[in-house]
């Protein structure tokens, strides 16, 4: 198949007829073009790199969410007051109470009104005090309390005092790489104000859910009379880490074996702004990516900036002599807004703008030059059960593309990513994954098409083996631990995928099964070895190998 394509392209070049419009219009007598066109496209490979980074981000977010424990402000609660004896009885004519800054006068009268004009005992007065304190607690004002001072009761008039503790000193500790102002600005503890514990707990929950730093707050009697002091303890993750990986998820014609490195600073300027830079290389591929995210405001909003670039050159196979090479670059701006964040649910909305240019040269001729500008709106939801996780992200993208001839086309598409995991008591894990894309447009640019095949899609095939304007990829995997520590597991799987649209080939379905083993060493090194068996081998005139080994080694330091 590839030999026939080489001969045809060579003849066209020698005849001087090779230009893009003619090449796409002429019938070459090839009923099924070679399906591997997506494996070496620089734009496709750049997207695969970004998809890998997104998978890493989601996995890290889920791991951090799983490790978090619900935190609430810690301190002493209200104690019920009781009378030692109830011998004294009198008619209560009035109750005088200090003016409150947080309780309405009507709320207090609703409590005392039940006793006015009634014969009461000392315990009745303590019941009034306890009811006021319960109201404080219900409203979240644990630093406020009512009490019955020593007094001589005259004419049935009783005096009840209240103390509404103001915020005193706020001490922050453990924040070696986080600015005091970043924490204080997101936790509602203003000196001299009356703190509401319910609101403070909400601030604490949202902070812990939207940051990699975890906070714990304790309160105690203030150094100054009538105040409450707070201690905010921060528990920070490792600030800088390096992630190194090796895999064979590259293309056979531009380097199957890839080596990559990620470097991350979780708090570049002390404001939990994260910078990640990565590089990857294979025999014919080199790529670089940088991603910077910075929190905005108190609600967990984050602004993201990304830049990616790569170069691809055919270094092996029958097309090597045709000097096929390409490069691509892209940048993007994104906003991530947490919507609902609880112990069991996380929902986020995202907005993205992206720009990407992909070019390919063939025998020194500028063959492809695609520019894509797009806007994407997304919504993600993660549900955490006692032993299960469900993640789903829905995206809708609109944009326009310009080809080498200067022709512009608008496009739109919907794409979905989701997975489900269920853990069992003995350590077994059942996982299901679904990725899909749908577009009503035909002949999307290669960077916007959907691809199947490879380590993260349908195993047993080369990466991005088939592509189309629409498609889906589904996987079911079951793993069983092999040791008591549950650090090593064996697994079996079944993968299935299909692509559709005018740009898809006649054979557009892939299916694979197989077995594998994965292991974690000292919680820092992860490795996976998979034997993939393609169930469909005759694909558009090419016969794929009977088996394919997928290998990945990942270490974080």
N, C-alpha and C positions, 0 to 999 in steps of 0.2 A: 504493500500500500504506500509506504513512505517513498520507496524507490520510484513508483509511478509518478508520485507528486513531484519528486525531484526532477525527473525527466521532462515533465510538462512545463514546470517553472523555468527550467534551463532553456528549453526551446523558445519560450515566450521572450525571455531576456535576450537571447541571440537574435530573435526576429525584431527586437526593438519595440515590441507591443506591450511591454509590461507597465501598466499604470493601473491604479486602483479601480477606477470605474470599469475598465475592460475586463480585468481579472475577475471581478465579481459577476460579470454578465455572461461570460463565455462558458459554454458547456464543455468541460474537459473530458467527458466520457468516463468520469469517476462517479459511480453511483453513491459511494459512501466515503467521504473524505476521512482522513485519519482522526480519530476521536480525541487524541491527546492535545488538542489545541489549547486547552485551558491550563495545562501544567506549566507552560513556560511563559505565559503572558505576564509581563511585569505588573500590570494593574491587578490581575488576579492574585499574584503572589503577594503584592502589597496588602490587599484586602485580607488574605489569609493571615498575615502577620498581625494586623489589627484585630482580627477575630480571635487569634490566640491570646492577645493581651486582654481582650474583653472577657474571655473565658477565665483567665487568671484572676481578673478583678472580681468577677462574680464568685469564684471559688473562695477567694480571700475574704470577701464580704460575708459569705455564708459561714465560713469557719469562725470568723470573729463574732458573728451574731450568736452562733452556737455556744461559744465560750463565755459569753456575757451572762451575768447573773443579775436579776432584778435588784436594783439598789434604791433604798429609801433613806430619807434623813433619819439619823439615829439620835435618840435623846430620851429623856424621862417623860412619861406621860402624866396625866392628871390623876391624883389620888382622891378617892371618895372621902368626904368628911362626915363623921358621925358623932352624935352627942353621947357623952358618957352616961347621962341619965335624962329622963323625960318628966321629972316631977313637976317642973315649973310649967304652968299653963296661963295663957293670957290671950286677949283678943288683939289681933294684929290690925292696926289702923292704917299704917303706911310703911313703905320701905324706901329709904333714901340710898341711892346708888350713884357712885361717881359716873361722870359722862364718859362714854366709850367712843373710841375712834373707829372701831370696826363693827360694833353691834348697834343696830338701830334701836331707838327708844321704844318703839312699838314691840320689838322682839323681847325686850326685857320686861315690859309691862305685861306681855302675854304670859310670862312665867310667874311674875309676882301677883298678878290679878286674881289668880285662883285662891290665894291665901288671904287677901285683904277682906276684913270684916269677919274672918273665921277665927275660932279658938285654935291656937297653935301651941306647939311645944318647941323646945330647943332643936329637936330633930327636924321639925318642919322648916326651921330657918336654914339648917344645913342642907335640906332637900332643895331649897331655893338656890343656895350657893352651888350645889352639885349640878343642878339643871343649867345654870348659866355657864358653868365650866364645860358641860357636855355640848352646849351650843358653840362655844369657842372651838372645841375639838372638831365638831362636824364641819365647821367653816374653815378648819385648817389653821387656826391660830393657837398653836400649842404653847407659845411663849406668853400667852395671856391667861389670867386666872382671877377668879373672885374668891374672897375669903371673908369670914365673919370676925371682925376685930373684937377685943374685949370692950364691953360697954355696959352702961346702966340704961335699961330700957325704961323710958318714960312715956306715958300716954299712948302706949302701944305702937311707938315708932321705933323701927330698927334700922341701923346703918350697916350697909354691906360695902366693903371696899373692893376695888379691882386694880390689878396691876397688869398693864399691857406692855410687856417687855419689848424694848427696841433693839434693833440689831447693833451689836457692839463691834468688837474686832473680828475680822475675817482673815484667817491665816490659811495660805495655800502651800502645800508641801508635795514633794515628789515630782514636781513638774520641771525636770531638768531640761527638756527640749521644747517646752510649751510656755509661752509668755503668760504672766499673771493676768494681764489685761484680756487675753483671749478667753480664759476661763471665767474671770469675774464678769465679763461682758455678756456671758451666756447663762449665768446663774443669778437669779434675782435676789441678791443680798446687798442692799444699799444701807450703808451705815446711817443709823438714826430712824430707819423705817421699821414698821411692824411687819415681820415676814409671815407670809401665808405658807404653811407647810404643804398644803395640797398643790399650790402653784409651784413651790420649790421642788416637790417630787416630780411634777410634770417637766420642769426644766431639766432636772437630773436625768429623767428617763430619755428625753429627746437628745440631750448631750451625749449620753452613753450610746444611744442607738445610732447617732449620726457621726460619731468620731471614733477613731481607733484608741484614743485615750479613755480610760474608765475612771470615773470619779466616785468618791465616797464622802458623805458629809455627816459630821457629828456636831452636836450642839451641847453647850454646857453653860453654867452660870457665868455671867459676864464679869469682867474685872471691875466694871463700874456698876453702881447700884441701878437696878431697873433695866439692865441690858442682858442680852444673850450673845455669847461669842460662838463662832462657828469655825470648824476646822475642815477644810476641803483637802482630801488626800487624793492625789493623782497617781494612777498606775499606767505607765507608758510602755508601749511595745518597743522593740529594738528600733532605734532611729534609722540607722543605715543598714542595708543588707544587699548582698549580691546573690543573684540567681543565675546559675550556670546550667545549660542543658545541651544534650546531644541527642539527635534522633535521625531516623532515616525517612522523614516525611517530605523530602525534597523530590525533585523531578529526576528521572533516570537520565535525561539528556542535558541537564544543567547542574547535576550534583545531588545524588540521593541523600548523602550524609550531610547533615547540617550541624553546625556548632553555634550556640548563641549565648549571650550574656545580658542580664538585666541588672541595672544598678538603681536602687531606690533610696531616696531621702524622704522620710515620712513627715518631716517638719522643717522645711528648708529655712524659713525665716522665723520660726517659733510660733506660727499661726496655723499649724497642722496643714500647711500647704505642701503637697506631695509632688516631687519631681522624680520621674522615671525615665531613664535612658536605656536603650537596648540596641544591640548589634547582632547580626546573624550573617553567617557566611557558609557557602558550600563551594563546590568546584567552579560553578559558573554563576553564582548568585552572591550578591552582597547587599545588605540592607541596614538601615539605621532608623530608629524611631525615638521620639521624645514626647513625653506627656507631662503636663503640669496642671494640677488642680488646686484651687484655693477656695476655702469656705467664704461665703458671703452672708452676713447677718447672723441672727440667732436661730433661725428655723432649720438650719442644715443645708441650705442652698449651696451648691458648688459650681464654680465656673471652671471649665476645662479647656485647655489648649493643646492641640496635638500637631505633630509634624512627622512625616514618614517619607523616606526615599529609598529606592533600590535600583539595582542594575542586574540584568539577566543576560547571559550569553550561552548559546548552545555549545557544549564542550564534548559531547559524545553522541554517537548514533549516526544514522545515515544523513541527517541534516547538518552535521557539523561543518562540512565544507562550504555551506551556503552563507557562512558568516552572519547568522541570525543573532541579533542582540537587541536589547531594549532597556529602557529605564522608565521609572515612574516616580512621581512625587505627589504628595498630598498634604493638605493641612485642614484643620477643623476647629470649630469653636462649639462648645456645648454648655448647656445648663442642666443640672440635675437637682430636682426638688423633691425631698421626701414629703409624702402626703400623710400617710398613717404609719406610725411606728409604735408597735407594742411588743410584748414578749413573744407573741405568736404570729405576728403579721408585719410585713414591711411592704409599702407601696411607694413607688417613685414615678414621677413624670420627667421626661427628658425632651430637650429641644436641641437639635444639632444643625450646624451648617458645615458643608464639606466641599472642598475643591480638590480635584484630582486630574492630573495629566499623565497619559501613558503613551509612550512612543516605541515603535519597533522598526528596526532597519533590517533590510534583506539584501545581501550582496551590495552593500553600500547605498542602497536606494531607500529613501524614507518611505516606509510602507504603511505604517499606522501612526496616527497622531490624534488621539481622542482626549477631549477635555470634558469633564463632567462637573457640574455645579448642582448641589442638591440641598434640600431642607428635609429634615426627618423629625417627626414627632413620635415619641415612644411612651409606653406605660408598662411598668414591670410590677410584678407581685410575687412575694415569697411568703409561703405559709409554712410555719414550723409546728410540727406535731411532736408528740412525746418521742417517737422513733421514726419520723418520716419528714421529708421535705418536698415541697412542690414549688417549682420556680417557673415563671412564664413571663415572657416579654413580647409585647406587640408593638410593631413599628409600621409607620406609614411614611413613605418617602415620595417627594415630587422633585423634579429637576429637569435640567436640559443638558443635552450633549452636543458637542460639535466635533465632526470628524475631520480628516485631513483635507477633504475637499471644501471645507468651510460650511458644510450643510448642518443645520441645527434641527434637533428634534426634542420635543418635550416627552417626558415619561413619568410614570407613577407606578409604584409597586407597594405591596404589603408583604412584610416578612415577619416570621415568628421563630422564637427560640424557647424551648421549654424542656424541663426534665423532672423526673420524680424518683425519689430514693426511699427505700424502706429498709430499715435495719432490724434484724431479729436478735433474740437474746444470745444465741450461740455465736453471733458475729457474722452470720450470713447477711448479704446485701443484695437486694433486688433493685435494679435501676432501669429506667426507661427514658428515652430521649426522643424528641421530635424537633426537627428544623424544617421550615417550609417557606416558600415564597410564591406569590401570585402577582402577575402583571397582565393587564389587558393589552399591553404594547408588544409589538414584535421586533425582533432583532435589537434587543438592548445591547449597549456596549458591553464588551467582555467583562469589564470590572463590575457591572451591575447584574450580571447573570447569576444563576444559581448552579452550584456545582456539587456533584456527588462523587464519592470514591476517596479512599484514604483513611489515615489513622483516626481522624475525628469525624468520619462520615460512614461510608460503607467499606469496612475493612476487607482485605483480600485484593484490593485494586490500588493502582497508583493514585496519588493525590490529584484531585480535581479532574478525574478521568473523563467524565461527561458533563456537559453544561447545557443550560437552556434558559429561556425567559422565565419559566415557572418550574416548580418542582418541590420535592420533599425528600427527607431522609429520616428514617426511624430506626431505633435500636433498642434491643432488650438484652440485658446482661444480668447474670446471676453469679455471685462470688461467694466462696467459702474459705474461711481462715484455715491456714495450715499449721499454725503454732498457737500456744496458749496466750502469748502476748498479742495475738491478732495483728502482727506487723506484716505478715506475708499471706497472700490469698491467691487461690486459683479461681479462674472464672471461665465461663463459656458465654457465647453471645450469638445473636442473630441480627444482622443489619439488612436493611432494604431501602432502596431509594429509586426515584424516577425523576426525569426532567421532561418538560413539555415546551411547546411553542414552535414557531417556524424555524428557529435557529437550532432546535434539537435534531439529532440524527435519527435514522430509522430505528436502530436499537437504542432505546432510551431508559432501560431499566437495569439496575444492578442489584444483586443480592449476595450476601456473604455470611459465612458462619465460621466458627473456630473456637480455639481455647487460648488461654494465656495465664501468665503469672505476674503478679505485681507485689512490690515489697517496699516498706518504709524502713530506713535505717537511721536510728538515733533521731527521729523526727525531723531530720534535715535533708536526707537523701531519699528520693523516690525514683523507683525504676519499674518499667513495665515491658514485658516481652510477650508479643501476641503472634500466634500462627493463624493467619486468615486464609480461608478457603473460598474462592469465588465460586458461586453456584451457577453463574452464567459466564462462560468463557469465550464464546464466539461473539464478539462485539463489533459490529460494523466492519466485518471482514478481517479483523485482527483477533488472534487467539491469545488470551492472557495466560500467564503462568498458572500452574495447578495450585500453587500456594504462594503466599507472600508473608514475609516476616516484618512486623512492625515493632520497632524498638524505641524506647525513650528513657533517658536518664536525666534527672533533674535534681540539682543540689542547691540549697539555700544556706548562706553563711552570713 
